[in-house]
Amino acid sequence: MTPVLSCDDIAFRYRQRSVLRHVTLAFQAGEMVGVLGVNGAGKSTLLRILLGLLAPTEGYVFLNGVSLKNMRRTEIARELAYVPQTHAANFPFTVEQMVTLGRIPQSGLNHRPSPEDRAVIDSALDRLGLQGMAQRPCTELSGGERQRVVLARALAQETRVLILDEPLTGLDYGHQLRLLAFLRDLAAEGKLVLFTSHRPEELFGHANRVLVLQDGEIAADGAPGEVVDAALMSALYNVDLAQIDHGAHRFFFSP
Ligand SMILES: Nc1ncnc2c1ncn2[C@@H]1O[C@H](COP(=O)(O)OP(=O)(O)OP(=O)(O)O)[C@@H](O)[C@H]1O
């Protein structure tokens, strides 16, 4: 089966600095994939290359088997939605207006939202618990609230692929757990969900695959239970760690 998203022998350099080497990956619809790695490992860079926002120095990225180099930005945005790591609110758009922007790739720029658009926007607002603040300007929201607005906008794009850079950062504990369950549901509905994380515990019971980026290469790729253990975590983060398993979950601590 043609992967929904793949890359073939990607390398990336920022000027002389090599960030990624020999990265070959294939993702299928329905997967929920977490990317782990230390600060500066190249996680955000990898996501931005897969999104076509950065061109790899070497290698190719394919969306449904077609090279991103041969696709227009709007075509890509109909298939790939992105939630970046940070997002300042520079303009006083309301929450609802922000989420409505997510419809542009599907419905066009100079287009009044159709009843179908409205239903998608309402559903995105509902699923992120934003209905009560739909008319508030984004410039007046807290960091976590803004994060949920950006998530709702990505959802309103109705893409097959959702790529999120540290999506749980800034969310309160309840919203973190709800978002993880929600992302898992989206994957179960047939989307590809790819996200970076600094907390390995988030992967267990949610992601069905984890990628570990180390020194610019994929050091491990597999099911969390098979790949992420105390030995890997201790070596990766240079701290002494032990683990406790509980059902599908695994917890790490300093002994
Ligand atoms: N615009 C840039 N110019 C030069 N170097 C950059 C640039 N952006 C990132 N880098 C470098 O590339 C490397 C990878 O950065 P990247 O943001 O992909 O890491 P990351 O794994 O997402 O890190 P974090 O966990 O801190 O978010 C880092 O060493 C960083 O300093």
The ligand as an SDF file (V2000), in Angstrom:
LIG
                    3D

 31 33  0  0  0  0  0  0  0  0999 V2000
   17.2570   28.5700   11.5560 N   0  0  0  0  0  0  0  0  0  0  0  0
   18.2770   27.8340   12.0160 C   0  0  0  0  0  0  0  0  0  0  0  0
   19.5500   28.1150   11.6660 N   0  0  0  0  0  0  0  0  0  0  0  0
   20.5880   27.3700   12.1230 C   0  0  0  0  0  0  0  0  0  0  0  0
   20.4330   26.3070   12.9490 N   0  0  0  0  0  0  0  0  0  0  0  0
   19.1900   25.9840   13.3320 C   0  0  0  0  0  0  0  0  0  0  0  0
   18.0430   26.7290   12.8940 C   0  0  0  0  0  0  0  0  0  0  0  0
   16.9330   26.1710   13.4400 N   0  0  0  0  0  0  0  0  0  0  0  0
   17.3690   25.1340   14.1880 C   0  0  0  0  0  0  0  0  0  0  0  0
   18.7210   25.0250   14.1330 N   0  0  0  0  0  0  0  0  0  0  0  0
   19.5450   23.9910   14.7880 C   0  0  0  0  0  0  0  0  0  0  0  0
   19.1620   22.7230   14.2680 O   0  0  0  0  0  0  0  0  0  0  0  0
   19.1670   21.7370   15.2840 C   0  0  0  0  0  0  0  0  0  0  0  0
   17.8110   21.0290   15.3200 C   0  0  0  0  0  0  0  0  0  0  0  0
   16.8240   21.9570   15.7330 O   0  0  0  0  0  0  0  0  0  0  0  0
   15.3020   21.5060   15.9440 P   0  0  0  0  0  0  0  0  0  0  0  0
   14.5150   22.7270   16.2680 O   0  0  0  0  0  0  0  0  0  0  0  0
   14.8890   20.6710   14.8090 O   0  0  0  0  0  0  0  0  0  0  0  0
   15.4520   20.5690   17.2420 O   0  0  0  0  0  0  0  0  0  0  0  0
   14.3170   19.9040   18.1530 P   0  0  0  0  0  0  0  0  0  0  0  0
   14.6770   18.4610   18.2940 O   0  0  0  0  0  0  0  0  0  0  0  0
   12.9690   20.2220   17.6540 O   0  0  0  0  0  0  0  0  0  0  0  0
   14.6110   20.6450   19.5390 O   0  0  0  0  0  0  0  0  0  0  0  0
   13.6270   21.0490   20.7930 P   0  0  0  0  0  0  0  0  0  0  0  0
   13.3350   19.7850   21.5410 O   0  0  0  0  0  0  0  0  0  0  0  0
   14.5260   21.9550   21.6000 O   0  0  0  0  0  0  0  0  0  0  0  0
   12.4220   21.7420   20.2480 O   0  0  0  0  0  0  0  0  0  0  0  0
   19.5510   22.4460   16.5740 C   0  0  0  0  0  0  0  0  0  0  0  0
   20.9240   22.2270   16.8290 O   0  0  0  0  0  0  0  0  0  0  0  0
   19.2910   23.9190   16.2870 C   0  0  0  0  0  0  0  0  0  0  0  0
   20.1880   24.7250   17.0030 O   0  0  0  0  0  0  0  0  0  0  0  0
  1  2  1  0
  2  3  1  0
  2  7  2  0
  3  4  2  0
  4  5  1  0
  5  6  2  0
  6  7  1  0
  6 10  1  0
  7  8  1  0
  8  9  2  0
  9 10  1  0
 10 11  1  0
 11 12  1  0
 11 30  1  0
 12 13  1  0
 13 14  1  0
 13 28  1  0
 14 15  1  0
 15 16  1  0
 16 17  2  0
 16 18  1  0
 16 19  1  0
 19 20  1  0
 20 21  2  0
 20 22  1  0
 20 23  1  0
 23 24  1  0
 24 25  2  0
 24 26  1  0
 24 27  1  0
 28 29  1  0
 28 30  1  0
 30 31  1  0
M  END
$$$$
